[in-house]
Amino acid sequence: MALARSLDWLFQLGTQPRRRRASAALGPLRVWPSGRAAMAMIAGVALLFAGLAVFRVWSAIHAIAPRAQPADLITLVHAQSDEPGSLGWKIKHDQRINILLLGYGGPGHDGAYLTDSIMVLSIRPGTHEATMVSLPRDLWVKIPALPNNRVMMGKLNSAYAIGTDRRNYPNVRSDWKTATGGGDLAAATVSQVIGQRIDYWVGVDFKAFRDVVDALGGVQLNVPTALDDRRYPRGESTGMMHVHFDSGWQQFDGERALEYARSRESTSDFDRSRRQQLIMLAVRQRVFSLNAIPRLLSLLGALQDNVRTNLRPAQMRQLADLAGQFKDEDIRRIAIDTSNFLRSGYNSSGQYVLQPLDPTYDALHRYLAAAPVDRAVLAARVPFQLQDGSGRYWLPYGIGTPASIMASLLQAQGLNARPGPATRLRVAQTQILDGSGGSAAATVAWLQSYFGGVVVPAAAPASGPSVTVLLGSDFTLKTFPAP
């Protein structure tokens, strides 16, 4: 308002003629040609303030997205190029797009840049399908942090911190000594785990998360089971507090949503990863139901110290446009944990860690490469069962058998899978027993492609699924080998 009043005063000053006292000595009344000068002054002041506003916006954008260039502000309102490998090209040619989402405490918290939440959003733009994959922070991994392709062993959640903390990690590769080094190193580390390239990443601290949820007016979430945690961290101190969540629909503000996403003392990291996925979907739904992208842009200045990404502004716009075309049911949720591909243990220093059952990660790579499943296969909803046709495998006591684990994993991808009854049959090569008479051809072909087995025609069963996957030792020895 003060700026508007100042400009109005200047405008009046420039448009009213300046009068001089009429006298014989001074001559007749004259109008001074000061209008043009004042208008020039107004234009100069307006340009100054406009320049300052643009500078503030640009400073905020560049702080959040250090790879942004001034030309990006122009491309926001013009058509994007579709050069091979670009985001536009991938969208146009239905190429997989992987985005790493990282959540961390931020300044003022212990382990400020240790990532509390690690998710990969894998998008197939042509079919409008996506898979949200949660990875545990305690996974013991090789972090490609050092020069000459040398690695550091550490927990997955430390990769972002190693690339960000120059004081404690001064000897990292030059690739990570940049404004985006933390996220770039985390992306390179996660890429090794999932066997796929990470195209983009976004890192958000707790303050930014709270502010975004509050800017949306909160989010609604259907809490599946009650949660009670008497040891939730109290703010940025070392104290504890009691938080409780009833089951059913809840309205969360930013602080409440953060508490639900972070709580783990009364449950587990694995349960927490599923809760974080629910929160992310609730935020996404709220953003697009309100058409709230402009509202979030108003937070740029406040969040410039709390959000980092390697995305450039035009790419943010493209992804926002793409995300708006997805339905909630098109986003599958998967958590990688000790119920499927991982086992718990301790490293040489006695630190609790998680490690893959298959140390090559090939089993995990194969599973994630198969997601999302083709829509035609999902739409058929063909029921099938999995049976253990081999006793040659190793699994921690009590988590199930290869058949039950794979049934659960395939259910997460939307397939109509279930574990079958125990069998005494033992086979070296996995078999897909097809008793459908050809009616389940698409599903059988997908199963053969995934398991690498041989299709064996079978008589139609009197009851139950017409398709059975009999897991042989060729599959179980690779996926669940002895440590």
Secondary structure by P-SEA (a helix, b strand, c coil): caaaaaaaaaaaaaabbbbccccccccccccccaaaaaaaaaaaaaaaaaaaaaaaaaaaaaaaccccccccccccccccccccccaaaaaaaccbbbbbbbbcccccccccccccbbbbbbbbccccbbbbbbbbcccccccccccccccccccccaaaaaaccccccccccccccccaaaaaaaaaaaaaaacccccbbbbbcaaaaaaaaaaacbbbbbccbbbbbcccccccccbbbbbbbbccbbbbcaaaaaaaacccccccaaaaaaaaaaaaaaaaaaaaaaccaaaaaaacccccccccccccaaaaaaaaaaaaacccccbbbbbbccccccccccccccccccccccccaaaaaaaaaaccccaaaaaabbbbbbbccccccccccccccaaaaaaaaaaaacccccccccccccccbbbbcccccccaaaaaaaaaaaccbbbbbbccccccccbbbbccccccccccccc
